[in-house]
Amino acid sequence: MKIECYKVIGLMSGTSLDGVDLAYITFEKKESWSYTIHNATTVPYSEKWKTRLQQAIHLPENELNALNEDFTAYLSEVLQRFLNKIAEIPGYQGIDFISSHGHTVLHQPEKGITLQIGNIPKLAILTQQTIICDFRVQDVLLGGQGAPLVPVGDQLLFQEYDYCLYMG
């Protein structure tokens, strides 16, 4: 069976440290792929979280692992609040999955290195949702730069444009 409609939450945190970005989007294929953004928000980081995430690159492994656990718990709380919010949208019937980038701590694709935190298996357990992830990790493992993350998405969703400017 070919699925031609996906209800998705996109979740990511960038090195700008402005906060956790969330979007509830429907992707639908008729003659071509299209999308509808139903709700999008940024949950700003507290000063405590900004500081912890800024210092992550300098942490020893055990402290980085602890940060990963804490950040995963934080993401699950943010996601649950967002799920509760979008559940109030008229016609809401649930989501198919959450697409999670996590938070980039270190990114050196020329060396084959990238590290994101936001422990995905545990996040799936805490939210009781299907999570797809590791886009950047997989791309770097395959020899890519890990950004932009989804050129095939750009091709499918924005094919009427000659150029796409990545502002990430």
C-alpha positions, 0 to 999 in steps of 0.5 A: 500500500502506497501512503500519500499523506503523512501527518508529521511533527518536525523537531530540531534544535540548532547551534543558534541556541534560540530554542527547540523548533517544532512544526506540525505539518501534513505532506500530501501527494496528489499530482505532486507533493505539497505541504500544509503547516498547521502549527509551528513554534519555537520554545526558547531555551532558558539561560541554564539550557543555553549554557549547558548546550554551549558547554557540551562540546567541552564535556568529558564523555560521562557528563556528555552522556548525562547531558544527553539524558537530561536533554532527552527528558527536556525534549519529551516535555516540550514535545508533550506540550506541543502534542497537547496543543495541536490535539486542540486543532479542529480535525486533528486525528493524530500524527504518523511520526515525529521527525527529530534532528536532535541538537548538534554538539559537534559537526565536522563532516570533512572528518566524518564526525557529527554528534547530535544529542537528544537520545532518540530511542528513549525519546520514542519511549517517553513520548510513546510516538514513532520517531525517525532520526539521525539524518545528519549522522546517516548523511555524514556516514555516507560521505555527505556534509549533513546539511542541507539535510533533505535536498530530495525534500527540496526537489519534491516540494519546491520544484517550481523554484530554480534555487533554494537558499539554505539559511541554517 
